[in-house]
Amino acid sequence: MTQMLEQKQVTFMDRRASGTGRPDGAPDRRQFRDGHTYLNPDAQELAEAIDQYKLLHRRRFITYEELYNVMAGLGYHK
């Protein structure tokens, strides 16, 4: 005896497709920063410089050499 169960059809919505998901002109949900108010002023300056570097070079993560270059650009030296 075979019983047929009615199944609700599940639809998949690809939110990455254009025209769906987020309104036109809305920024991407990914964020490079979460606010640096809990840091001391020098660390805030470094964090802001790193964020600016990431945005300028379209990088999510940076290498140690890139970090060094950002720090040297702020005037830090050994």
Legacy VTK file of the C-alpha trace (Angstrom):
# vtk DataFile Version 3.0
C-alpha trace
ASCII
DATASET POLYDATA
POINTS 78 float
0.000 0.000 0.000
1.540 3.261 -1.128
0.552 6.454 0.480
1.104 9.697 -1.313
1.956 12.593 0.910
1.451 16.068 -0.294
4.685 17.971 -0.077
4.936 21.682 -0.115
7.228 22.740 -2.933
10.270 24.609 -1.673
11.453 27.450 -3.853
14.951 28.823 -3.864
15.510 32.557 -4.096
18.982 33.548 -5.261
19.529 36.817 -3.424
22.738 37.440 -5.342
20.848 37.811 -8.600
20.310 41.365 -9.739
16.951 42.832 -8.929
16.378 40.598 -5.907
17.576 40.667 -2.342
18.501 44.248 -1.628
17.181 47.475 -3.094
19.111 49.176 -5.903
21.888 51.355 -4.585
21.993 49.661 -1.186
25.527 49.075 0.092
27.009 45.614 0.362
26.353 43.974 3.741
30.014 43.142 4.293
31.799 45.665 6.435
35.468 46.181 7.077
34.986 47.781 10.435
32.829 47.549 13.484
33.694 50.824 15.179
36.929 51.516 16.950
35.651 53.577 19.857
36.961 51.084 22.420
40.576 51.620 21.283
42.997 54.242 22.529
43.567 57.194 20.148
46.778 55.806 18.593
45.184 52.423 17.955
42.108 54.164 16.494
44.342 56.044 14.068
46.015 52.798 12.980
42.677 50.995 12.612
41.263 53.830 10.490
44.382 53.840 8.288
44.112 50.073 7.781
40.414 50.379 6.896
41.193 53.115 4.383
43.951 50.974 2.849
41.561 48.032 2.518
38.902 50.160 0.841
41.370 51.852 -1.486
42.946 48.562 -2.599
39.715 46.510 -2.455
41.209 44.046 0.000
39.374 42.121 2.705
42.577 41.041 4.430
46.064 42.488 4.209
49.503 40.917 4.484
52.072 41.751 7.135
54.036 43.704 4.560
50.968 45.785 3.724
50.375 46.360 7.437
53.981 47.478 7.796
53.546 49.914 4.890
50.420 51.381 6.491
52.241 51.784 9.803
55.284 53.341 8.121
52.943 55.721 6.309
51.678 56.899 9.701
55.242 57.581 10.828
55.860 54.507 12.960
59.430 53.208 12.862
61.510 50.567 14.560
LINES 1 79
78 0 1 2 3 4 5 6 7 8 9 10 11 12 13 14 15 16 17 18 19 20 21 22 23 24 25 26 27 28 29 30 31 32 33 34 35 36 37 38 39 40 41 42 43 44 45 46 47 48 49 50 51 52 53 54 55 56 57 58 59 60 61 62 63 64 65 66 67 68 69 70 71 72 73 74 75 76 77
